[in-house]
């Protein structure tokens, strides 16, 4: 028989192991968590839930931990307590509950659920899931950043040439392909 999972303490960060990524919430007591979720977030939905993360809006929700985790495993993970001083638990819970119901900007790379809970607990928005990836260069290679266009759903190079008449800030000096 498996040992029961101990009840988290108010203010604890909960890491939920979704397929392909981790979802984060902050425990606020009585079995409830507050978390930042895209409007279509479905507890335990795995890949479908991951696809919902492609939205640019999210809602702060207060829900039962067992509902948010669904069939996915989870645990308390206050992994930055050695680096940052956590706020008092009552302050973390108060800040979290004040935000419930609010729609917020959501960006996988800079404003995701992990950034949200770390901001609540430590006052520092950070996500270890989203890090710059090192680029390995062969000898003699020139380090050019990848060409992407922000604002395009795919960020594909060449987007501005396939959408004539669209002006994108910072591209005025690029050669035209017309």
N, C-alpha and C positions, 0 to 999 in steps of 0.2 A: 504494500500500500504506500502510495506517495504521501510525503509529509505535506500538510496544508501550507499554503503560501501565507506568511504572516501579514497582518493588516498593516498597510503603509501608514506613516505618520503624516499629518497635515503639512503641506509644503514640500513633500517628497516628489521627485520627478519619476515618472513611470515611463519606461521604455517598452514599447510593444513591438514584437518581432513580426512584422508583416513580410510576406514574400517580397524580395527585392529591395526593401527599405525598412527603416524603423519609424514608427509613429510615436510621438511623445505627448504626454499629458502631465498635469500637476494634480496631485491628490489634495482634495479639499476637505475630506472627512465624510463619515457616514456612508462609505462605499462610492462616493462621487469623485469624479475628476473634471477638470476644466481643460479643454484642448482647442486647438485651432484646426479647423477642418474645412476643406472645400465643401460647398453646399451639397454635393452629391456623395460625400464620404459615406461609405457603408461599412459598419463594423465587421472586421474579419473578412473583407472582400478581396484581399490580396491584389491581384493584377488590376481588377476593375477599380479598386480604390486608388492604386497607383496612377491610373489614367485620369482619375478625377483631380489629381494634383497638377494637371496641366492648365488649370484655371488660374485667373489672376485675382480672384476674390476668395475669401474664406470667412467663416462665421465662428465666433468664439462660442463653444457649446459647453454646457454642464450636463454630464450624463453619468450613469452608473459605470464604474470601471469594467464590470463583467460584460456590459453591453458594448462598450467601446473596444475592448480586447477581442470580443467574439471568441472564436476558436484559437486565436493566436496566443502564444506564450508572452508573458510580460514579467518584468521585475522592477524593483526600485533601483534607480541608477542616479545617484547624486555625485556623478563622477568628477565634477569640478570643485567639490568642497575644499580640496587641498589648495587649489589655485585662487579661488574667489571666496569671500566670506558670504555665506547665505544670509539673506534677510531673515528677520524673525518669522517663524511659521505663521503667526497671526497676520503679519503684513503681507506675506506671499498669498495667503488665502483671500485676504481682503482685496488685494490688487486683482487677483484672478476673477473673483466673483463680480467685481465692478465692471469687468469687460464682457461678461456673458451677454450674448445676443447681439453684440456689435459685429458689423461687417468690417473686415480689414483687408488690406492689400496682401496678396499671397504670391510669393516668388520662391520657387524651389531653391534657388541659389542664395537668396539673401533675406527672405522673410517667411521661413517655413515653420512648421510646428515645433521643431527643436529650438530655433531662434526664439520663438515665443515663450517657451517654458523656461529657458535659461535667462531671459530678460526678467521674468517674474521672480525666479529664485535668487538670482545674483545681481540683477540690474545690468547684465551683459548679454546682448543678443549674439549667440554664436551657435554654429552647427558643425559638428565634426563629420557629418555625412557629406557635407559640401566643402570640398577643399580644392584648391588649384592642383591640377595633376602635373607632375613633372614631365618635361618633354625631353626625350633622349635624342641627341643629335649625332649623326655620323660625322666623322672627321671632315672638316671643310664645309659642313652644312651651314647655311645662314639662318639664324633664328628669326623667322617672320611670324608674327601672331596669325592665327587662323582668321580668314576673312569671314565675318558674319555681319548681318545687318540686324540690329535690334529692332524690335517692333514687328518683325515678320514671324509668323508662327513657327517656321522651320529654321529661321536664321540662315538660310542658304546663301552662299556666295552667288552673286549675279542677280539677286532678286530685283535690284533697282532697274536692271535692263529689261526684265520681263514685265515690268509694270510701268509703262511709259507715262510720263507726266507726274509721277510721284516724286516729291522732293524730300530728301532725307538729309537732316542736318549732318554736316561733316563730310559730305560726299562731293562737294562742289569741285574739289580739285582732282577728282578721279576722272580718268578718260572716258569718253562716251563710246558706246558700242553701236550707236545708231547709224 
